[in-house]
């Protein structure tokens, strides 16, 4: 599902004015077996939304300063998520959440029913470049070598 998000539009409505941003970079995290995933130690208070059905937002704070925007993608009970790393003109997961004003208040929002944030299809089908995920050295092999980072070319 992660590469299929590239080229789609993330829409955020602030002050009743929808703004649309093309998704340009994402990373996939695949369940409890993925040693780079927050689910690697099982269900916790922090990651419990990952165990819900896909379509919800998982927002968490890293380094005490950056909010991360993740989309839960697995069926209920299977904690999979996609980290949105880049949008057109907003590169880097902390940069994009800061630029869009995304914080903990977005945690748990349903992308299907939310009036604040959603994803829209586009006609664009970009060429996809695959690379290893970023900043997961702690996970060890084979997790650091999986090319589960997807970038629009």
Secondary structure, 3 states (H helix, E strand, C coil): CHHHHCCCEEEEEECCEEEEEEEEEEEEEECCCCCCCHHHHCCCCCCHHHHCCCCEEEEEEECCCEEEEEEECCCCCCCEEEEEEEECCEECHHHHHHHHCCCHHHCCCECCCCCCEEEECCCCCCCEEEECCCCCHHHCCCCCCCCCEEEEC
